């Protein structure tokens, strides 16, 4: 298998693991909320029933002139979402606690955007190339905190020390 293929396979596994961990976190949160707010289960069922009824309506009765019915579904959904938020808030949870959990909100942990690969996916590819190349261990030891300006002479105008000091500060802005 080529290095590129190994890298992409490894990154895809990383993203799959990330999605599984986030799904487990969503389940844990839902269980926590249901334990603290028993009436949330009935509310969630009502929200699902409303959505199901709306989908049936949308596919079977999609004639024009049904805007009143469409608005009624939308208003009910908004009312139920408001009740959900209120219950969460009153119980001390963040109001978005039951929303989907993503490590990357931009691509929703898919690694893809309409315009191409997401920044998080590109970063994982770069990190995986480092791991596969064996340079990761070396680079972990290389950091700005380990950079010693005392190796450079302080004589001259500007001195090598001053040049490297400037370059270090410049580079640190991009990390």
C-alpha positions in Angstrom: 0.0 0.0 0.0 1.3 3.4 -0.9 2.2 6.0 1.8 -0.6 8.2 0.6 -3.1 5.4 0.8 -1.9 4.4 4.3 -2.1 8.0 5.4 -5.7 8.5 4.1 -6.8 5.2 5.5 -5.4 6.1 8.9 -7.0 9.5 8.9 -10.4 8.1 7.8 -10.2 5.7 10.8 -9.4 8.6 13.1 -12.5 10.4 11.8 -14.6 7.3 12.2 -13.4 6.9 15.8 -14.1 10.6 16.4 -17.7 10.2 15.1 -18.2 7.2 17.4 -16.8 9.0 20.4 -19.1 12.0 19.7 -22.1 9.6 19.3 -21.3 8.0 22.6 -21.1 11.5 24.2 -24.5 12.4 22.7 -26.0 9.1 24.2 -24.4 9.9 27.6 -25.8 13.4 27.6 -29.3 12.2 26.6 -29.3 9.6 29.4 -28.1 12.2 31.9 -30.9 14.6 30.9 -33.5 11.9 31.0 -32.4 10.9 34.5 -32.7 14.5 35.7 -35.7 15.5 33.5 -38.1 12.6 33.2 -40.7 14.6 31.2 -38.1 15.2 28.5 -38.7 11.7 27.0 -42.4 12.5 26.3 -41.4 15.9 24.8 -38.8 14.2 22.6 -41.4 11.7 21.4 -43.8 14.5 20.6 -41.1 16.3 18.6 -40.4 13.1 16.7 -44.1 12.6 16.0 -44.5 16.1 14.7 -41.5 15.7 12.4 -42.8 12.4 11.2 -46.2 13.9 10.5 -44.6 16.8 8.7 -42.6 14.5 6.5 -45.7 12.5 5.6 -47.5 15.8 4.8 -44.6 17.1 2.7 -44.3 13.9 0.6 -48.0 13.2 0.2 -49.7 16.6 0.2 -47.2 18.8 -1.4 -49.7 20.9 -3.2 -49.6 24.7 -3.1 -52.1 26.2 -0.9 -51.2 24.1 2.1 -49.2 26.9 3.6 -51.4 27.0 6.7 -50.7 23.4 7.5 -47.0 23.9 6.8 -47.0 26.9 9.2 -48.8 24.9 11.8 -46.1 22.2 11.7 -43.4 24.8 11.9 -45.1 26.6 14.8 -45.5 23.4 16.7 -41.9 22.4 16.1 -40.8 25.8 17.4 -43.0 25.6 20.4 -41.7 22.1 21.3 -38.1 23.2 20.8 -38.7 26.2 23.1 -40.1 23.8 25.8 -37.0 21.6 25.4 -34.7 24.6 25.8 -36.7 25.8 28.9 -36.5 22.3 30.5 -32.8 22.1 29.9 -32.2 25.6 31.2 -34.3 25.1 34.3 -32.4 21.9 35.1 -29.0 23.6 34.8 -28.0 22.2 31.5 -26.7 24.3 28.6 -29.6 25.0 26.2 -27.7 23.2 23.3 -26.8 20.2 25.5 -28.8 17.7 23.4 -27.6 19.0 20.0 -25.3 16.9 17.9 -21.7 16.8 19.1 -18.9 17.6 16.6 -15.2 18.0 17.0 -15.2 20.2 13.9 -18.3 22.3 13.4 -17.3 23.3 9.9 -17.4 19.9 8.3 -19.4 18.1 11.1 -16.5 15.5 11.3 -16.8 14.4 7.7 -13.5 16.0 6.6 -15.3 17.5 3.6 -16.7 20.9 2.7 -18.5 21.9 -0.5 -15.2 23.5 -1.7 -13.0 20.6 -0.9 -11.3 19.1 2.1 -11.8 20.7 5.5 -8.9 22.3 7.4 -9.2 19.7 10.2 -8.8 16.8 7.7 -5.8 18.4 6.0 -4.3 18.9 9.5 -4.8 15.2 10.3 -3.3 14.2 7.0 -0.2 16.3 7.8 0.1 14.8 11.3 -0.3 11.3 9.9 2.4 11.9 7.3 4.7 13.0 10.2 3.8 9.8 12.2 4.4 7.6 9.2 7.7 9.3 8.4 9.1 8.9 11.9 9.7 12.6 12.2 6.9 13.1 14.8 9.2 12.1 17.7 11.9 14.5 16.6 9.5 17.4 16.0 7.9 16.9 19.5 11.3 17.8 20.9 11.6 20.9 18.6 9.7 23.9 19.8 10.1 27.6 20.4 10.6 27.0 24.1 13.6 24.8 23.2 15.0 27.4 20.7 18.2 28.8 22.3 19.2 32.2 20.9 22.5 31.9 22.8 24.0 29.9 20.0 24.1 33.1 17.9 26.8 35.8 18.1 25.8 39.1 19.5 28.4 41.0 17.6 27.6 42.8 14.4 24.9 45.2 13.1 22.5 43.6 13.0 23.9 40.6 14.8 23.0 37.0 14.0 21.4 37.0 17.5 19.2 40.0 16.7 18.3 38.4 13.3 17.3 35.1 14.8 15.4 36.8 17.7 13.4 38.7 15.1 12.8 35.6 13.0 11.7 33.6 16.1 9.1 36.3 17.1 7.9 36.5 13.5 7.5 32.7 13.3 5.7 32.5 16.6 2.9 34.7 15.3 1.9 31.9 12.9 1.9 29.0 15.3 
